[in-house]
């Protein structure tokens, strides 16, 4: 089977609750800073390790900043790792060290050294759209994300809030929302816009 015929590696989409989760980011440049910022926004407790920490890094947002070279001790207590040093060999070595401890790793722009990848995302309130190309083309994922952002507008965010309240009411009355066909309600809510 050729590589183009093989099964996608990153084909099981999942959204994680990272509130309070210890995540290591190795790399203090623009890319490492962007990855750390997204993780902090998701509630992660980020330990950033870098020989040089650029002005892109919001030091106050990090749980910890270690201005030094990576060593295996930086993995202590971590649940996830993002490595974005810009040096293929260094990122690969970090990924190998994390794998030895069964810590899932994302190596920026190196899908071969990843257990997980970051999709291109767009948000409207509590609605999140994520696009992935299995690491084949981040540019295509970004393009598709931008098209999706045109659909995920303020109205979509409002509908999500309305439906969350209606689901909660059903559950509080002892009912289950699993067997409800929400399609007519969705049509009604979007017809009002």
Secondary structure, DSSP 8 states (H G I E B T S, - for coil): --TTTS--SS--------TT-EEEEE--SHHHHHHHHHHHHTT-EEEEEESS--TTS-GGGSSEEEES---GGGGTT-SEEEE--S-HHHHHHHHHHHHHTT-EEEETT-GGG-S----EEEEETTEEEEE--TTS-HHHHHHHHHHHHHHS-HHHHHHHHHHHHHHHHHHHTT--STT---HHHHHHHHHT-
